[in-house]
């Protein structure tokens, strides 16, 4: 994508990236909670 052709594209990309990062953070937290219910019987070596 050529940012010079779209004035304001830089700030909108930053905002979109920030929203995506927040979404991934939330999904990661939910995954950690879901996986935390499982217990290993033996520690991994």
VEXVOMAR-572511 format. One record per atom (N, C-alpha, C): residue number from 0; residue in one letter; atom name; x, y, z. Coordinates in nm, 4 decimals, decimal comma, padded with zeros to 6 digits. Each point is the difference from the previous one (the first is absolute). Layout:
BEGIN
ATOM_NUM_A_CA_X_Y_Z
...
% end
This chain:
BEGIN
ATOM_0_X_N_00,0854_-00,1178_00,0000
ATOM_0_X_CA_-00,0854_00,1178_00,0000
ATOM_0_X_C_00,0897_00,1238_00,0000
ATOM_1_X_N_-00,0334_00,0942_-00,0839
ATOM_1_X_CA_00,0755_00,1243_-00,0058
ATOM_1_X_C_-00,0701_00,1050_00,0861
ATOM_2_X_N_00,0611_00,0344_00,1125
ATOM_2_X_CA_-00,0628_00,0938_00,0935
ATOM_2_X_C_-00,0060_00,1420_-00,0548
ATOM_3_X_N_00,0832_00,0315_-00,0970
ATOM_3_X_CA_-00,0010_00,1352_-00,0560
ATOM_3_X_C_-00,1269_00,0286_-00,0791
ATOM_4_X_N_-00,0659_-00,1007_-00,0466
ATOM_4_X_CA_-00,1224_00,0188_-00,0788
ATOM_4_X_C_-00,1223_00,0248_00,0883
ATOM_5_X_N_00,0086_-00,0359_00,1224
ATOM_5_X_CA_-00,1149_00,0127_00,0906
ATOM_5_X_C_00,0377_00,0825_00,1210
ATOM_6_X_N_-00,0233_00,1293_-00,0030
ATOM_6_X_CA_00,0287_00,0804_00,1193
ATOM_6_X_C_-00,0828_-00,0516_00,1180
ATOM_7_X_N_00,0610_-00,0097_00,1139
ATOM_7_X_CA_-00,0710_-00,0490_00,1176
ATOM_7_X_C_00,0025_-00,1509_00,0130
ATOM_8_X_N_00,0580_-00,0696_-00,0982
ATOM_8_X_CA_00,0050_-00,1462_00,0071
ATOM_8_X_C_00,0899_-00,0459_00,1145
ATOM_9_X_N_00,1086_00,0745_00,0262
ATOM_9_X_CA_00,0912_-00,0385_00,1079
ATOM_9_X_C_-00,0696_-00,0063_00,1345
ATOM_10_X_N_-00,0682_00,1078_00,0420
ATOM_10_X_CA_-00,0699_-00,0039_00,1288
ATOM_10_X_C_-00,1094_-00,1071_00,0059
ATOM_11_X_N_-00,0704_-00,0220_-00,1105
ATOM_11_X_CA_-00,1053_-00,1014_00,0029
ATOM_11_X_C_00,0592_-00,1396_00,0102
ATOM_12_X_N_00,1167_-00,0212_-00,0615
ATOM_12_X_CA_00,0662_-00,1296_00,0128
ATOM_12_X_C_00,0485_-00,0231_00,1431
ATOM_13_X_N_00,0480_00,1055_00,0630
ATOM_13_X_CA_00,0439_-00,0116_00,1393
ATOM_13_X_C_-00,1187_-00,0349_00,0884
ATOM_14_X_N_-00,1122_00,0664_-00,0224
ATOM_14_X_CA_-00,1199_-00,0273_00,0795
ATOM_14_X_C_-00,0493_-00,1429_-00,0227
ATOM_15_X_N_00,0012_-00,0434_-00,1252
ATOM_15_X_CA_-00,0428_-00,1363_-00,0315
ATOM_15_X_C_00,0924_-00,1029_00,0635
ATOM_16_X_N_00,1299_00,0264_-00,0040
ATOM_16_X_CA_00,0971_-00,0904_00,0612
ATOM_16_X_C_-00,0182_-00,0069_00,1512
ATOM_17_X_N_-00,0271_00,1139_00,0627
ATOM_17_X_CA_-00,0214_00,0036_00,1448
ATOM_17_X_C_-00,1244_-00,0798_00,0372
ATOM_18_X_N_-00,1059_00,0126_-00,0793
ATOM_18_X_CA_-00,1227_-00,0757_00,0270
ATOM_18_X_C_00,0241_-00,1495_-00,0166
ATOM_19_X_N_00,0766_-00,0376_-00,1019
ATOM_19_X_CA_00,0314_-00,1411_-00,0216
ATOM_19_X_C_00,0841_-00,0545_00,1156
ATOM_20_X_N_00,0953_00,0790_00,0476
ATOM_20_X_CA_00,0840_-00,0431_00,1117
ATOM_20_X_C_-00,0825_-00,0192_00,1267
ATOM_21_X_N_-00,0941_00,0901_00,0242
ATOM_21_X_CA_-00,0861_-00,0131_00,1175
ATOM_21_X_C_-00,0859_-00,1250_-00,0104
ATOM_22_X_N_-00,0501_-00,0272_-00,1191
ATOM_22_X_CA_-00,0816_-00,1198_-00,0213
ATOM_22_X_C_00,0826_-00,1266_00,0232
ATOM_23_X_N_00,1219_-00,0027_-00,0525
ATOM_23_X_CA_00,0873_-00,1156_00,0204
ATOM_23_X_C_00,0343_-00,0193_00,1469
ATOM_24_X_N_00,0220_00,1109_00,0708
ATOM_24_X_CA_00,0297_-00,0083_00,1429
ATOM_24_X_C_-00,1171_-00,0639_00,0754
ATOM_25_X_N_-00,1217_00,0420_-00,0332
ATOM_25_X_CA_-00,1181_-00,0553_00,0652
ATOM_25_X_C_-00,0158_-00,1486_-00,0323
ATOM_26_X_N_00,0226_-00,0362_-00,1263
ATOM_26_X_CA_-00,0107_-00,1410_-00,0385
ATOM_26_X_C_00,1059_-00,0842_00,0702
ATOM_27_X_N_00,1196_00,0536_00,0153
ATOM_27_X_CA_00,1066_-00,0721_00,0693
ATOM_27_X_C_-00,0358_-00,0222_00,1464
ATOM_28_X_N_-00,0584_00,1009_00,0639
ATOM_28_X_CA_-00,0414_-00,0144_00,1395
ATOM_28_X_C_-00,1085_-00,1063_00,0135
ATOM_29_X_N_-00,0940_-00,0025_-00,0942
ATOM_29_X_CA_-00,1057_-00,1010_00,0035
ATOM_29_X_C_00,0584_-00,1393_-00,0210
ATOM_30_X_N_00,0988_-00,0119_-00,0874
ATOM_30_X_CA_00,0641_-00,1290_-00,0237
ATOM_30_X_C_00,0744_-00,0473_00,1240
ATOM_31_X_N_00,0695_00,0914_00,0663
ATOM_31_X_CA_00,0712_-00,0354_00,1229
ATOM_31_X_C_-00,0986_-00,0518_00,1043
ATOM_32_X_N_-00,1134_00,0662_00,0139
ATOM_32_X_CA_-00,1011_-00,0450_00,0962
ATOM_32_X_C_-00,0543_-00,1377_-00,0367
ATOM_33_X_N_-00,0255_-00,0226_-00,1289
ATOM_33_X_CA_-00,0542_-00,1294_-00,0431
ATOM_33_X_C_00,1001_-00,1123_00,0232
ATOM_34_X_N_00,1272_00,0251_-00,0303
ATOM_34_X_CA_00,1025_-00,1035_00,0126
ATOM_34_X_C_00,0375_-00,0228_00,1455
ATOM_35_X_N_-00,0185_00,0988_00,0846
ATOM_35_X_CA_00,0406_-00,0130_00,1398
ATOM_35_X_C_-00,0810_-00,1055_00,0751
ATOM_36_X_N_-00,1110_-00,0432_-00,0569
ATOM_36_X_CA_-00,0787_-00,1046_00,0661
ATOM_36_X_C_00,0647_-00,1366_-00,0147
ATOM_37_X_N_00,0905_-00,0143_-00,0946
ATOM_37_X_CA_00,0672_-00,1280_-00,0225
ATOM_37_X_C_00,1257_-00,0074_00,0864
ATOM_38_X_N_00,0211_-00,1143_00,0582
ATOM_38_X_CA_00,1174_-00,0222_00,0848
ATOM_38_X_C_00,0791_-00,1176_-00,0563
ATOM_39_X_N_00,1320_00,0139_-00,0011
ATOM_39_X_CA_00,0858_-00,1091_-00,0426
ATOM_39_X_C_00,0281_-00,0906_00,1190
ATOM_40_X_N_-00,0040_-00,1304_-00,0236
ATOM_40_X_CA_00,0277_-00,0925_00,1096
ATOM_40_X_C_00,1492_-00,0084_00,0302
ATOM_41_X_N_00,0823_00,0241_-00,1019
ATOM_41_X_CA_00,1455_-00,0014_00,0178
ATOM_41_X_C_00,0562_00,1273_-00,0618
ATOM_42_X_N_00,0964_00,0604_00,0655
ATOM_42_X_CA_00,0620_00,1192_-00,0579
ATOM_42_X_C_00,0701_-00,0347_-00,1316
ATOM_43_X_N_-00,0051_00,0903_-00,0929
ATOM_43_X_CA_00,0700_-00,0215_-00,1268
ATOM_43_X_C_00,1495_-00,0008_00,0233
ATOM_44_X_N_00,0706_-00,0882_-00,0731
ATOM_44_X_CA_00,1459_-00,0063_00,0196
ATOM_44_X_C_00,0734_00,0593_-00,1136
% end
